[in-house]
């Protein structure tokens, strides 16, 4: 009885096609945003923000980027980590060359460089698809890894080979650097992620998203009805890479504070890919669920013995958490191959027909 649309009449096409047509969904989203913007900054400790919430937001944005390409456009990519690296290094160079411009502007502009690289490596998508396209994007990963390691200009000839985040202010408040508080960095990250998620939801619900999904489901039929495959696929690569590039810039400037090339290795690409698969292909909400499953759950499992007062070696806790996470991934994929988002959709549908769920 708590999740019904009975009596919620729609008087316009726009209202019927709303992202959250049911009042309970709108209330639930408002409560989530209220907790995220007010309760978490007030009651969350620095450890909680630094180790859980900030990286969770970073990976959620990167997962959304890959999900737009893989889940909505059907183009497999294994170069997510490299595109995140392009955004990070671009933001670092922009902050160095134009130090007087606000760091948030640099962060958003850095995604454009990642989008350009994504379009370049997305050109083979017109001729190849599936496993072969994954191999092509894997080549992009290895090539960009080589650039991050072998081009000293990218990290300003730093002897350590790392990019170090400078302190940048906004209205007298440090946004980045050692003086930036976890609460400030978290709120900036949360605002950007919410805005970019809203933009992505409008993209996938409009003609762009429909074109992506037509290419994903049957590209030949889509071409016959007027969808141009090359521009559509390249646009998917551009938008996806832009989101990943911004996520990479946020990862370095608002989370790590410094980074080296291994931060954007193939391991990062696979990690984001697993988040998409576990969360659910073609679901923005699933992107957040997958990021929480892959990042937050292992942190909680590692902290559980200490919370229970049990003394276990750190290496043992690490190995056990990896085993548990691996087993949970297998269980989730067996129970629902379409990910956590599909499980949530099924639960909502059963609530809508309760007490007679089918």
N, C-alpha and C positions, 0 to 999 in steps of 0.2 A: 504493500500500500504506500510505501514511501517513495517509490520510483515509478510514477505513472504520469502520462501526459493527458489524462482525462480532464476535460474542461479547459485545456490550454489551446484555444482556437487560434488558427492562423488566418489573418485577413489580407495577406499579401504574399506574392511569390517570394519576395525577399525574406519575409519572416519564416516561410516554410523551408527555405534553403539556408537558414542561418547555421553557423558552425555548431552552435549549441541550441537546438530548437526546444529542448526540454528545460523547464525552469530549474529542476534539480541539478542539471549539469552546470548551469550558470552559477548557481549558489555554491556548488562544489568547487568550481574553478576560483570563485571569489575567495573562498575559505583557504584554498591552497596558496593563492597569492598573498593573502593576509598573513598567513603563517610564514611564508618565505620572506616577505618584506619587513615584517614587524617582529614576530616572535623569535625567529632564528637569529637575527642580529643582536637582539636584546639578551637572549638567554644562551646563545651558542658560545662556547669557549673558543679561544684562538686555535686550539688543537682541532676541535670539531670543524671549524671553518676551513682551516688550511689543509687538513688531510681528507676531508670528506666532501664538503659542500662546494668549495671552489673547483677542485678537479672534476667533480660530478657535473658542474655546469659546463666546464670546458669540453669534456667528452660528449656531453649531450648535444652541444652545438656541432661538434665534428660528426657525430652520428646522424644528426639531421641532414648535414651536407651529403654524406654518403647515401643516406636513405633516399634523398631526392634523385640521386643518380641510379641507384640499384633498385630500390623499392618501387619508385614511380616510373622511371624511364627504362628500367630493365637492362642497364649497362653495367657490367661487372667491372670493378676497379680495385686494384691492390696497391694503389699509390697514394692513399689517403695521408699517410705519415709524411710523405715527401711534399704534398701540397700544403700541409700544415707547416712544414719547414720553410717553404717559400714565403708564406705569410709572415712567419716569425722573423726571418732574415730581412724581408722587405720593410717590415715595421721598424726593425733595428736601424737599417740604413736611413730610412726617412727621418727617424728621431735624431739621428746623427747629423744629417745634412740640413734639416730644418728644425732646429731645437726650440724655436719660439712658437711653433704650431702645437696645438693641444694634442696630447698623446691619443685621445679618443679618435681624432680625425685621422691620425696615422694608422691606427688600428683598422679603421674601416677602409682606408685607402689600400692597405696592404693586401686585402682580399682581392683587389683588382689585378695585382701581379699574379697571384695564384690562379685567378680565373683565366688570365692570358696563357699561362703555362698549361692549364687544364684543357683549354681549347686546342692547343698545339698537339698535345698527346691524345686528344680525343678524335683527331682526324681519321685514324684507322678504323673508327667505329662504323664508318659507312660500308666498309668492305668485310670486316670481320666482326664476330660476336661471340659471346659465351667465353669458353675457356681461352680461346685465342686472343680475345680482347683483354682478358685478365693478364695474359702473358705480356701484351703490349704495355699495359699500365705498370706491370711489374718492372719492365725495362725503364720506365720513367722513374720509378722508385730508386733503382740502382744508379741511374744517371744523376739524379738530383742529390743522392747521398754522396756521390763522388764530388759534385760541385761544392757541397757544404764542407767537405774535408779538404779540398784541393784549391779552393779559390780564397786566398787570404783577404781579398778586398771585402768579402761578405762579412767577415767579423773584424774589420778594421785592423788587420794585421796583429791581432792580439796573440801574444806568445802561447797562451793556453789554448787557443783555438775556440774559445767560448765567446758567446755574446752576453754581455753584462748589461743589465737594465739600469738606466739612469733614473734619478729622481725627477718626476714630473708633477707639477702642481695644477690645481684647478680651484679658483676662488680661495687660495690660501691653504688648500687641503692636498696633501700628498696622495696621488693616485697610484704611483709606481715607485719602485725603489725601496731601500731598507726602512725608510720612514713611513711608508704607507701601512696603515693598520689593516688587519684581516677583514674587519667590518667594512671599511671603505672599499677594498678590492672586491669583496663579496657583493656589495650592493651595486657597484658598477657592472660587474659580470652579470648579475641577475637581471639588471635592466636591459642590457644588450641582448641577452639570450631571450628574454620575453618578447622584445620588439622584433628580433629576427625570426622567432618562431611564429609570431603573428603574420609577418610578411610571407613566410613559407606556406602557412596555411591558406593565405589568399592566392598564392601562386598555384598550388596544387588543386584548388577548387575552381580556378578559372580556365580559360582556353589553353593556357600554357600547360597546366597540369593534365588536362584532358588529352592534349597532343602527346605528352610524354607517355601516358598510360596506353594510348592507342599504339604507339610505337612498341611499347613493352609487350602488349598482348598479341599483336599481329602486324608487323611492320609493313608487309606487302599490302594488306587490306587498308592500312592507314594511308599509304601512298596513293592508293587508288581513289580514295575519297578526298584527296587534296592536301594531306599532311606531308610536308617536305622533310624527308628523313635527315638529311645532313644538317640543316639549320636547327632542327628540333633536338637532335642528339648533341650537337655542339653547344646549344644553349643549356642543356642539362649538365654537360661537363663544366661549363662556365659557372653556372649558379652553384653547383656542388663544390667546385674548387674554391669559389669565393667564400662559402661558408666554412670550408676546411681551413682556408688561409686565415680568416679572422679568428677561428678557434686556435690556430697555431700561435698567432700574435698574442691572444689572450693568455694562452698557456704559459708563454715566456714572461710577459710583462706583468701579469696579474696573479700568477701562481708560483712559478719556479724562481723568478728573479734573475736567473741566468740559465743558459742551456748550451749544450754541445751537440754535434751532429747525431750521436746515438739516441738523442731524445726523439728524433724523427725517423727512426729506422723502420724496417719492415715489421718489427714487432708491434709498433704503434699502429701500422696499417691493419694488421690482423686483429689487434685488440678492438679497434673501431668496427671492423667487419663482424666480429663476434657480437658486439653490442647491437648491431643492426639485425642480425639473425635471431638473437635471443629476444630482442624487443618486439620484432615483427616488421616484415617488409611492407613498405607502403603505409606506414603509420607514424605520424609525428609524436603521438603520445608514447608509442612503442619505443621511440628513440630514447626518451627519458627513462623508460622502464629498463631497457637494455643497459644503459649507462649505470643505473643504480644497481642492477644485478651484477655486472662485471666489476664495478669499482667499489661501491659502498659495501656490498655484502662481504667481500674478502676482508675489508678493514674491520668490520664488525666481528667476523670470525676470529681475526687475530687478537682483537681486544677482549673477546669473551672469557678466556681463561683468567686474565687479570681481574675482570669484573667479578668473577666467581671466587677469587682468592686462591686460584690454583696456580702453582709455579711450574711452568713448562718452558723448556729451552726455546729461544726465539726461532731457531732453525726448524725445530719440530712443529711449532705452530704454523710456520710458513708452509711446510710440506703438507700438513693436515688440511690447511685451508685450500691449497691447490687441489687436493684430492676431492674435498667436499664440493668445491665449485665445479670441478669437472663432472662429478656425478650428478649434480643438480642440472647442469647444462644438458646432459644426456636425458635426464628424466623429463625436463621441460620440452625438449624436442620430440620425445616419444609421445607425451601426453597431447601436445599441441604443436605440430611442426610450424605453424604460422606465428609462433612466438607469444610472448606475454600479452601483447595488445589484443590478440584474438581471444585469449582466455578472459580478459576483461570485457570484451564485447559480448561474449557468450554469457557471462555473469549478469551484465546489464539487461540482456534480452530476457533472461529467466526472471529477473526482478520485475520486468515490465508485464510479464504474464503470470506472476505469482498470485494465487496458490495453485495455478495449473500450468507449471512450466513444462515445455515439451522436451 
